[in-house]
């Protein structure tokens, strides 16, 4: 299975809402396998089909022992949006700083996310999928669904974090 090219910020496919998958067939299942391999090769925790140039509502994830794929996903969000605590961190106020395989360099920032998310959709074999998540996995689901809606995590940054990220993009530097 080939590793696919990851599209970078500026590619129109990343800003275009993806279309529903009308039918799950062998082509879709192969795409999912290629997305798993591409994500693993890039060291990511999730990847959406638009990130590999395919404008379909599909994403995969591999987060802290949970690995899967969803087709035509929907999310039900719960709790108050805020910053997700950074996993395995001893600092009580440390928050997750999101990054993205489609954003070049080491650009990270805290993006407000809901603490709980329930994912529904179809698995690659066509069976219904229903998965409740918290913390990093919930944030991953929200991040990947944003890709399917033509959004990037940079759109969710605020204040100085947003300014720093866009300044770094312009200058080609890391934040």
PyMOL commands that place a pseudoatom at each C-alpha (Angstrom):
pseudoatom trace, name=CA, resn=UNK, resi=1, chain=A, elem=C, hetatm=0, pos=[0.000, 0.000, 0.000]
pseudoatom trace, name=CA, resn=UNK, resi=2, chain=A, elem=C, hetatm=0, pos=[1.452, 3.337, -0.971]
pseudoatom trace, name=CA, resn=UNK, resi=3, chain=A, elem=C, hetatm=0, pos=[2.156, 6.260, 1.285]
pseudoatom trace, name=CA, resn=UNK, resi=4, chain=A, elem=C, hetatm=0, pos=[0.112, 9.133, -0.120]
pseudoatom trace, name=CA, resn=UNK, resi=5, chain=A, elem=C, hetatm=0, pos=[1.243, 12.723, -0.588]
pseudoatom trace, name=CA, resn=UNK, resi=6, chain=A, elem=C, hetatm=0, pos=[0.050, 14.943, 2.259]
pseudoatom trace, name=CA, resn=UNK, resi=7, chain=A, elem=C, hetatm=0, pos=[-1.389, 18.181, 0.948]
pseudoatom trace, name=CA, resn=UNK, resi=8, chain=A, elem=C, hetatm=0, pos=[-0.095, 21.372, 2.552]
pseudoatom trace, name=CA, resn=UNK, resi=9, chain=A, elem=C, hetatm=0, pos=[-1.792, 24.590, 3.613]
pseudoatom trace, name=CA, resn=UNK, resi=10, chain=A, elem=C, hetatm=0, pos=[-2.627, 26.596, 0.504]
pseudoatom trace, name=CA, resn=UNK, resi=11, chain=A, elem=C, hetatm=0, pos=[-3.982, 23.577, -1.396]
pseudoatom trace, name=CA, resn=UNK, resi=12, chain=A, elem=C, hetatm=0, pos=[-7.666, 24.316, -2.177]
pseudoatom trace, name=CA, resn=UNK, resi=13, chain=A, elem=C, hetatm=0, pos=[-8.744, 20.765, -1.240]
pseudoatom trace, name=CA, resn=UNK, resi=14, chain=A, elem=C, hetatm=0, pos=[-8.012, 21.633, 2.414]
pseudoatom trace, name=CA, resn=UNK, resi=15, chain=A, elem=C, hetatm=0, pos=[-10.483, 24.526, 2.339]
pseudoatom trace, name=CA, resn=UNK, resi=16, chain=A, elem=C, hetatm=0, pos=[-13.270, 22.731, 0.467]
pseudoatom trace, name=CA, resn=UNK, resi=17, chain=A, elem=C, hetatm=0, pos=[-15.976, 20.894, 2.445]
pseudoatom trace, name=CA, resn=UNK, resi=18, chain=A, elem=C, hetatm=0, pos=[-15.702, 17.193, 1.615]
pseudoatom trace, name=CA, resn=UNK, resi=19, chain=A, elem=C, hetatm=0, pos=[-18.565, 15.237, 0.088]
pseudoatom trace, name=CA, resn=UNK, resi=20, chain=A, elem=C, hetatm=0, pos=[-20.337, 12.224, 1.574]
pseudoatom trace, name=CA, resn=UNK, resi=21, chain=A, elem=C, hetatm=0, pos=[-19.178, 8.789, 0.497]
pseudoatom trace, name=CA, resn=UNK, resi=22, chain=A, elem=C, hetatm=0, pos=[-22.117, 7.404, -1.518]
pseudoatom trace, name=CA, resn=UNK, resi=23, chain=A, elem=C, hetatm=0, pos=[-21.001, 3.766, -1.398]
pseudoatom trace, name=CA, resn=UNK, resi=24, chain=A, elem=C, hetatm=0, pos=[-18.318, 1.854, 0.467]
pseudoatom trace, name=CA, resn=UNK, resi=25, chain=A, elem=C, hetatm=0, pos=[-16.475, -0.322, -2.019]
pseudoatom trace, name=CA, resn=UNK, resi=26, chain=A, elem=C, hetatm=0, pos=[-12.993, -1.773, -2.460]
pseudoatom trace, name=CA, resn=UNK, resi=27, chain=A, elem=C, hetatm=0, pos=[-11.654, 1.601, -3.651]
pseudoatom trace, name=CA, resn=UNK, resi=28, chain=A, elem=C, hetatm=0, pos=[-12.766, 3.230, -0.363]
pseudoatom trace, name=CA, resn=UNK, resi=29, chain=A, elem=C, hetatm=0, pos=[-11.333, 0.395, 1.747]
pseudoatom trace, name=CA, resn=UNK, resi=30, chain=A, elem=C, hetatm=0, pos=[-7.996, 0.707, -0.105]
pseudoatom trace, name=CA, resn=UNK, resi=31, chain=A, elem=C, hetatm=0, pos=[-8.006, 4.476, 0.491]
pseudoatom trace, name=CA, resn=UNK, resi=32, chain=A, elem=C, hetatm=0, pos=[-8.524, 3.845, 4.225]
pseudoatom trace, name=CA, resn=UNK, resi=33, chain=A, elem=C, hetatm=0, pos=[-5.565, 1.419, 4.300]
pseudoatom trace, name=CA, resn=UNK, resi=34, chain=A, elem=C, hetatm=0, pos=[-3.396, 3.924, 2.433]
pseudoatom trace, name=CA, resn=UNK, resi=35, chain=A, elem=C, hetatm=0, pos=[-4.455, 6.638, 4.906]
pseudoatom trace, name=CA, resn=UNK, resi=36, chain=A, elem=C, hetatm=0, pos=[-3.448, 4.424, 7.871]
pseudoatom trace, name=CA, resn=UNK, resi=37, chain=A, elem=C, hetatm=0, pos=[-0.029, 3.889, 6.302]
pseudoatom trace, name=CA, resn=UNK, resi=38, chain=A, elem=C, hetatm=0, pos=[0.394, 7.559, 5.392]
pseudoatom trace, name=CA, resn=UNK, resi=39, chain=A, elem=C, hetatm=0, pos=[-0.532, 8.693, 8.916]
pseudoatom trace, name=CA, resn=UNK, resi=40, chain=A, elem=C, hetatm=0, pos=[1.822, 6.167, 10.512]
pseudoatom trace, name=CA, resn=UNK, resi=41, chain=A, elem=C, hetatm=0, pos=[4.660, 7.105, 8.154]
pseudoatom trace, name=CA, resn=UNK, resi=42, chain=A, elem=C, hetatm=0, pos=[4.187, 10.806, 9.006]
pseudoatom trace, name=CA, resn=UNK, resi=43, chain=A, elem=C, hetatm=0, pos=[4.003, 10.190, 12.765]
pseudoatom trace, name=CA, resn=UNK, resi=44, chain=A, elem=C, hetatm=0, pos=[0.486, 11.613, 13.060]
pseudoatom trace, name=CA, resn=UNK, resi=45, chain=A, elem=C, hetatm=0, pos=[-2.418, 10.686, 15.297]
pseudoatom trace, name=CA, resn=UNK, resi=46, chain=A, elem=C, hetatm=0, pos=[-5.047, 11.216, 12.608]
pseudoatom trace, name=CA, resn=UNK, resi=47, chain=A, elem=C, hetatm=0, pos=[-5.519, 12.062, 8.963]
pseudoatom trace, name=CA, resn=UNK, resi=48, chain=A, elem=C, hetatm=0, pos=[-8.524, 13.081, 6.886]
pseudoatom trace, name=CA, resn=UNK, resi=49, chain=A, elem=C, hetatm=0, pos=[-9.087, 12.224, 3.223]
pseudoatom trace, name=CA, resn=UNK, resi=50, chain=A, elem=C, hetatm=0, pos=[-8.752, 15.870, 2.077]
pseudoatom trace, name=CA, resn=UNK, resi=51, chain=A, elem=C, hetatm=0, pos=[-5.228, 15.864, 3.511]
pseudoatom trace, name=CA, resn=UNK, resi=52, chain=A, elem=C, hetatm=0, pos=[-4.302, 13.264, 0.889]
pseudoatom trace, name=CA, resn=UNK, resi=53, chain=A, elem=C, hetatm=0, pos=[-6.129, 15.128, -1.871]
pseudoatom trace, name=CA, resn=UNK, resi=54, chain=A, elem=C, hetatm=0, pos=[-9.415, 13.191, -1.750]
pseudoatom trace, name=CA, resn=UNK, resi=55, chain=A, elem=C, hetatm=0, pos=[-12.466, 15.327, -0.981]
pseudoatom trace, name=CA, resn=UNK, resi=56, chain=A, elem=C, hetatm=0, pos=[-14.494, 12.615, 0.771]
pseudoatom trace, name=CA, resn=UNK, resi=57, chain=A, elem=C, hetatm=0, pos=[-15.812, 12.468, 4.344]
pseudoatom trace, name=CA, resn=UNK, resi=58, chain=A, elem=C, hetatm=0, pos=[-13.367, 9.894, 5.738]
pseudoatom trace, name=CA, resn=UNK, resi=59, chain=A, elem=C, hetatm=0, pos=[-10.779, 10.065, 8.491]
pseudoatom trace, name=CA, resn=UNK, resi=60, chain=A, elem=C, hetatm=0, pos=[-8.543, 7.667, 10.376]
pseudoatom trace, name=CA, resn=UNK, resi=61, chain=A, elem=C, hetatm=0, pos=[-6.995, 7.919, 13.825]
pseudoatom trace, name=CA, resn=UNK, resi=62, chain=A, elem=C, hetatm=0, pos=[-4.378, 6.169, 15.953]
pseudoatom trace, name=CA, resn=UNK, resi=63, chain=A, elem=C, hetatm=0, pos=[-4.425, 7.681, 19.438]
pseudoatom trace, name=CA, resn=UNK, resi=64, chain=A, elem=C, hetatm=0, pos=[-3.223, 6.086, 22.670]
pseudoatom trace, name=CA, resn=UNK, resi=65, chain=A, elem=C, hetatm=0, pos=[-4.280, 2.542, 21.773]
pseudoatom trace, name=CA, resn=UNK, resi=66, chain=A, elem=C, hetatm=0, pos=[-7.419, 3.474, 19.839]
pseudoatom trace, name=CA, resn=UNK, resi=67, chain=A, elem=C, hetatm=0, pos=[-7.108, 2.982, 16.078]
pseudoatom trace, name=CA, resn=UNK, resi=68, chain=A, elem=C, hetatm=0, pos=[-9.888, 3.238, 13.557]
pseudoatom trace, name=CA, resn=UNK, resi=69, chain=A, elem=C, hetatm=0, pos=[-11.495, 4.823, 10.544]
pseudoatom trace, name=CA, resn=UNK, resi=70, chain=A, elem=C, hetatm=0, pos=[-14.861, 6.430, 9.992]
pseudoatom trace, name=CA, resn=UNK, resi=71, chain=A, elem=C, hetatm=0, pos=[-16.818, 7.173, 6.850]
pseudoatom trace, name=CA, resn=UNK, resi=72, chain=A, elem=C, hetatm=0, pos=[-19.430, 9.962, 6.759]
pseudoatom trace, name=CA, resn=UNK, resi=73, chain=A, elem=C, hetatm=0, pos=[-18.771, 10.885, 10.404]
pseudoatom trace, name=CA, resn=UNK, resi=74, chain=A, elem=C, hetatm=0, pos=[-20.884, 12.974, 12.717]
pseudoatom trace, name=CA, resn=UNK, resi=75, chain=A, elem=C, hetatm=0, pos=[-19.892, 14.223, 16.157]
pseudoatom trace, name=CA, resn=UNK, resi=76, chain=A, elem=C, hetatm=0, pos=[-22.004, 14.939, 19.176]
pseudoatom trace, name=CA, resn=UNK, resi=77, chain=A, elem=C, hetatm=0, pos=[-20.045, 17.247, 21.476]
pseudoatom trace, name=CA, resn=UNK, resi=78, chain=A, elem=C, hetatm=0, pos=[-20.480, 17.663, 25.229]
pseudoatom trace, name=CA, resn=UNK, resi=79, chain=A, elem=C, hetatm=0, pos=[-19.083, 19.807, 28.002]
pseudoatom trace, name=CA, resn=UNK, resi=80, chain=A, elem=C, hetatm=0, pos=[-17.712, 23.313, 27.833]
pseudoatom trace, name=CA, resn=UNK, resi=81, chain=A, elem=C, hetatm=0, pos=[-15.190, 24.031, 25.101]
pseudoatom trace, name=CA, resn=UNK, resi=82, chain=A, elem=C, hetatm=0, pos=[-11.750, 24.751, 26.432]
pseudoatom trace, name=CA, resn=UNK, resi=83, chain=A, elem=C, hetatm=0, pos=[-8.169, 23.629, 26.168]
pseudoatom trace, name=CA, resn=UNK, resi=84, chain=A, elem=C, hetatm=0, pos=[-7.483, 19.906, 26.402]
pseudoatom trace, name=CA, resn=UNK, resi=85, chain=A, elem=C, hetatm=0, pos=[-4.976, 18.970, 29.130]
pseudoatom trace, name=CA, resn=UNK, resi=86, chain=A, elem=C, hetatm=0, pos=[-1.740, 17.665, 27.666]
pseudoatom trace, name=CA, resn=UNK, resi=87, chain=A, elem=C, hetatm=0, pos=[-1.574, 13.875, 28.091]
pseudoatom trace, name=CA, resn=UNK, resi=88, chain=A, elem=C, hetatm=0, pos=[0.977, 12.441, 30.518]
pseudoatom trace, name=CA, resn=UNK, resi=89, chain=A, elem=C, hetatm=0, pos=[2.102, 15.852, 31.720]
pseudoatom trace, name=CA, resn=UNK, resi=90, chain=A, elem=C, hetatm=0, pos=[2.881, 16.557, 35.346]
pseudoatom trace, name=CA, resn=UNK, resi=91, chain=A, elem=C, hetatm=0, pos=[2.228, 20.285, 35.006]
pseudoatom trace, name=CA, resn=UNK, resi=92, chain=A, elem=C, hetatm=0, pos=[-1.379, 20.871, 36.118]
pseudoatom trace, name=CA, resn=UNK, resi=93, chain=A, elem=C, hetatm=0, pos=[-1.938, 23.759, 33.681]
pseudoatom trace, name=CA, resn=UNK, resi=94, chain=A, elem=C, hetatm=0, pos=[-0.225, 22.212, 30.633]
pseudoatom trace, name=CA, resn=UNK, resi=95, chain=A, elem=C, hetatm=0, pos=[-2.542, 22.149, 27.620]
pseudoatom trace, name=CA, resn=UNK, resi=96, chain=A, elem=C, hetatm=0, pos=[-2.429, 20.283, 24.344]
pseudoatom trace, name=CA, resn=UNK, resi=97, chain=A, elem=C, hetatm=0, pos=[-0.817, 22.290, 21.569]
pseudoatom trace, name=CA, resn=UNK, resi=98, chain=A, elem=C, hetatm=0, pos=[-2.234, 20.964, 18.326]
pseudoatom trace, name=CA, resn=UNK, resi=99, chain=A, elem=C, hetatm=0, pos=[-0.240, 20.565, 15.171]
pseudoatom trace, name=CA, resn=UNK, resi=100, chain=A, elem=C, hetatm=0, pos=[-1.193, 19.306, 11.734]
pseudoatom trace, name=CA, resn=UNK, resi=101, chain=A, elem=C, hetatm=0, pos=[0.395, 17.180, 9.040]
pseudoatom trace, name=CA, resn=UNK, resi=102, chain=A, elem=C, hetatm=0, pos=[-0.849, 19.741, 6.480]
pseudoatom trace, name=CA, resn=UNK, resi=103, chain=A, elem=C, hetatm=0, pos=[0.847, 22.687, 8.201]
pseudoatom trace, name=CA, resn=UNK, resi=104, chain=A, elem=C, hetatm=0, pos=[4.598, 22.763, 7.499]
pseudoatom trace, name=CA, resn=UNK, resi=105, chain=A, elem=C, hetatm=0, pos=[7.234, 23.208, 10.164]
pseudoatom trace, name=CA, resn=UNK, resi=106, chain=A, elem=C, hetatm=0, pos=[6.818, 22.849, 13.870]
pseudoatom trace, name=CA, resn=UNK, resi=107, chain=A, elem=C, hetatm=0, pos=[3.751, 25.067, 14.221]
pseudoatom trace, name=CA, resn=UNK, resi=108, chain=A, elem=C, hetatm=0, pos=[1.624, 24.219, 17.244]
pseudoatom trace, name=CA, resn=UNK, resi=109, chain=A, elem=C, hetatm=0, pos=[-0.981, 26.036, 19.267]
pseudoatom trace, name=CA, resn=UNK, resi=110, chain=A, elem=C, hetatm=0, pos=[-3.783, 25.530, 21.780]
pseudoatom trace, name=CA, resn=UNK, resi=111, chain=A, elem=C, hetatm=0, pos=[-7.111, 25.127, 19.974]
pseudoatom trace, name=CA, resn=UNK, resi=112, chain=A, elem=C, hetatm=0, pos=[-10.281, 25.182, 22.077]
pseudoatom trace, name=CA, resn=UNK, resi=113, chain=A, elem=C, hetatm=0, pos=[-12.035, 21.796, 21.926]
pseudoatom trace, name=CA, resn=UNK, resi=114, chain=A, elem=C, hetatm=0, pos=[-14.933, 20.124, 23.684]
pseudoatom trace, name=CA, resn=UNK, resi=115, chain=A, elem=C, hetatm=0, pos=[-13.804, 17.638, 26.350]
pseudoatom trace, name=CA, resn=UNK, resi=116, chain=A, elem=C, hetatm=0, pos=[-16.182, 14.893, 25.176]
pseudoatom trace, name=CA, resn=UNK, resi=117, chain=A, elem=C, hetatm=0, pos=[-17.184, 13.721, 21.719]
pseudoatom trace, name=CA, resn=UNK, resi=118, chain=A, elem=C, hetatm=0, pos=[-19.327, 10.853, 20.500]
pseudoatom trace, name=CA, resn=UNK, resi=119, chain=A, elem=C, hetatm=0, pos=[-18.424, 9.761, 16.992]
pseudoatom trace, name=CA, resn=UNK, resi=120, chain=A, elem=C, hetatm=0, pos=[-20.943, 8.042, 14.738]
pseudoatom trace, name=CA, resn=UNK, resi=121, chain=A, elem=C, hetatm=0, pos=[-20.680, 6.974, 11.128]
pseudoatom trace, name=CA, resn=UNK, resi=122, chain=A, elem=C, hetatm=0, pos=[-19.736, 3.868, 9.198]
pseudoatom trace, name=CA, resn=UNK, resi=123, chain=A, elem=C, hetatm=0, pos=[-16.698, 1.654, 9.543]
pseudoatom trace, name=CA, resn=UNK, resi=124, chain=A, elem=C, hetatm=0, pos=[-14.833, 0.608, 6.375]
pseudoatom trace, name=CA, resn=UNK, resi=125, chain=A, elem=C, hetatm=0, pos=[-16.777, -2.675, 6.313]
pseudoatom trace, name=CA, resn=UNK, resi=126, chain=A, elem=C, hetatm=0, pos=[-20.039, -0.687, 6.234]
pseudoatom trace, name=CA, resn=UNK, resi=127, chain=A, elem=C, hetatm=0, pos=[-21.150, -1.476, 9.776]
pseudoatom trace, name=CA, resn=UNK, resi=128, chain=A, elem=C, hetatm=0, pos=[-22.373, 1.326, 12.061]
pseudoatom trace, name=CA, resn=UNK, resi=129, chain=A, elem=C, hetatm=0, pos=[-19.705, 2.906, 14.248]
pseudoatom trace, name=CA, resn=UNK, resi=130, chain=A, elem=C, hetatm=0, pos=[-20.416, 4.564, 17.604]
pseudoatom trace, name=CA, resn=UNK, resi=131, chain=A, elem=C, hetatm=0, pos=[-17.521, 5.620, 19.834]
pseudoatom trace, name=CA, resn=UNK, resi=132, chain=A, elem=C, hetatm=0, pos=[-17.458, 7.909, 22.874]
pseudoatom trace, name=CA, resn=UNK, resi=133, chain=A, elem=C, hetatm=0, pos=[-14.181, 9.728, 23.520]
pseudoatom trace, name=CA, resn=UNK, resi=134, chain=A, elem=C, hetatm=0, pos=[-12.625, 12.180, 25.957]
pseudoatom trace, name=CA, resn=UNK, resi=135, chain=A, elem=C, hetatm=0, pos=[-9.388, 14.143, 26.109]
pseudoatom trace, name=CA, resn=UNK, resi=136, chain=A, elem=C, hetatm=0, pos=[-6.880, 13.690, 23.300]
pseudoatom trace, name=CA, resn=UNK, resi=137, chain=A, elem=C, hetatm=0, pos=[-9.060, 11.268, 21.312]
pseudoatom trace, name=CA, resn=UNK, resi=138, chain=A, elem=C, hetatm=0, pos=[-12.032, 13.667, 21.471]
pseudoatom trace, name=CA, resn=UNK, resi=139, chain=A, elem=C, hetatm=0, pos=[-9.751, 16.510, 20.326]
pseudoatom trace, name=CA, resn=UNK, resi=140, chain=A, elem=C, hetatm=0, pos=[-8.445, 14.339, 17.469]
pseudoatom trace, name=CA, resn=UNK, resi=141, chain=A, elem=C, hetatm=0, pos=[-11.990, 13.601, 16.275]
pseudoatom trace, name=CA, resn=UNK, resi=142, chain=A, elem=C, hetatm=0, pos=[-12.814, 17.324, 16.290]
pseudoatom trace, name=CA, resn=UNK, resi=143, chain=A, elem=C, hetatm=0, pos=[-9.572, 18.203, 14.484]
pseudoatom trace, name=CA, resn=UNK, resi=144, chain=A, elem=C, hetatm=0, pos=[-10.178, 15.624, 11.747]
pseudoatom trace, name=CA, resn=UNK, resi=145, chain=A, elem=C, hetatm=0, pos=[-13.843, 16.577, 11.329]
pseudoatom trace, name=CA, resn=UNK, resi=146, chain=A, elem=C, hetatm=0, pos=[-12.699, 20.188, 10.876]
pseudoatom trace, name=CA, resn=UNK, resi=147, chain=A, elem=C, hetatm=0, pos=[-10.654, 18.980, 7.876]
pseudoatom trace, name=CA, resn=UNK, resi=148, chain=A, elem=C, hetatm=0, pos=[-13.809, 17.471, 6.385]
pseudoatom trace, name=CA, resn=UNK, resi=149, chain=A, elem=C, hetatm=0, pos=[-15.516, 20.853, 6.769]
pseudoatom trace, name=CA, resn=UNK, resi=150, chain=A, elem=C, hetatm=0, pos=[-12.661, 22.765, 5.087]
pseudoatom trace, name=CA, resn=UNK, resi=151, chain=A, elem=C, hetatm=0, pos=[-11.123, 24.093, 8.308]
pseudoatom trace, name=CA, resn=UNK, resi=152, chain=A, elem=C, hetatm=0, pos=[-7.647, 23.899, 9.840]
pseudoatom trace, name=CA, resn=UNK, resi=153, chain=A, elem=C, hetatm=0, pos=[-6.673, 24.014, 13.507]
pseudoatom trace, name=CA, resn=UNK, resi=154, chain=A, elem=C, hetatm=0, pos=[-5.098, 27.415, 12.780]
pseudoatom trace, name=CA, resn=UNK, resi=155, chain=A, elem=C, hetatm=0, pos=[-8.630, 28.778, 12.321]
pseudoatom trace, name=CA, resn=UNK, resi=156, chain=A, elem=C, hetatm=0, pos=[-9.387, 27.928, 15.961]
pseudoatom trace, name=CA, resn=UNK, resi=157, chain=A, elem=C, hetatm=0, pos=[-6.347, 29.646, 17.457]
pseudoatom trace, name=CA, resn=UNK, resi=158, chain=A, elem=C, hetatm=0, pos=[-6.963, 32.989, 19.118]
pseudoatom trace, name=CA, resn=UNK, resi=159, chain=A, elem=C, hetatm=0, pos=[-5.048, 36.066, 20.167]
pseudoatom trace, name=CA, resn=UNK, resi=160, chain=A, elem=C, hetatm=0, pos=[-1.286, 35.909, 20.354]
pseudoatom trace, name=CA, resn=UNK, resi=161, chain=A, elem=C, hetatm=0, pos=[-1.222, 32.185, 19.490]
pseudoatom trace, name=CA, resn=UNK, resi=162, chain=A, elem=C, hetatm=0, pos=[-2.895, 32.892, 16.143]
pseudoatom trace, name=CA, resn=UNK, resi=163, chain=A, elem=C, hetatm=0, pos=[-0.542, 35.807, 15.424]
pseudoatom trace, name=CA, resn=UNK, resi=164, chain=A, elem=C, hetatm=0, pos=[2.527, 33.693, 16.246]
pseudoatom trace, name=CA, resn=UNK, resi=165, chain=A, elem=C, hetatm=0, pos=[1.370, 30.800, 14.062]
pseudoatom trace, name=CA, resn=UNK, resi=166, chain=A, elem=C, hetatm=0, pos=[0.682, 32.952, 11.012]
pseudoatom trace, name=CA, resn=UNK, resi=167, chain=A, elem=C, hetatm=0, pos=[3.902, 34.906, 11.519]
pseudoatom trace, name=CA, resn=UNK, resi=168, chain=A, elem=C, hetatm=0, pos=[5.796, 31.609, 11.612]
pseudoatom trace, name=CA, resn=UNK, resi=169, chain=A, elem=C, hetatm=0, pos=[4.066, 30.451, 8.426]
pseudoatom trace, name=CA, resn=UNK, resi=170, chain=A, elem=C, hetatm=0, pos=[5.042, 33.664, 6.650]
pseudoatom trace, name=CA, resn=UNK, resi=171, chain=A, elem=C, hetatm=0, pos=[8.639, 33.417, 7.862]
pseudoatom trace, name=CA, resn=UNK, resi=172, chain=A, elem=C, hetatm=0, pos=[8.997, 29.657, 7.481]
pseudoatom trace, name=CA, resn=UNK, resi=173, chain=A, elem=C, hetatm=0, pos=[10.020, 29.416, 11.146]
pseudoatom trace, name=CA, resn=UNK, resi=174, chain=A, elem=C, hetatm=0, pos=[8.853, 27.145, 13.949]
pseudoatom trace, name=CA, resn=UNK, resi=175, chain=A, elem=C, hetatm=0, pos=[6.721, 28.102, 16.944]
for i in range(1, 175): cmd.bond("trace and resi %d" % i, "trace and resi %d" % (i + 1))
show_as sticks, trace
zoom trace
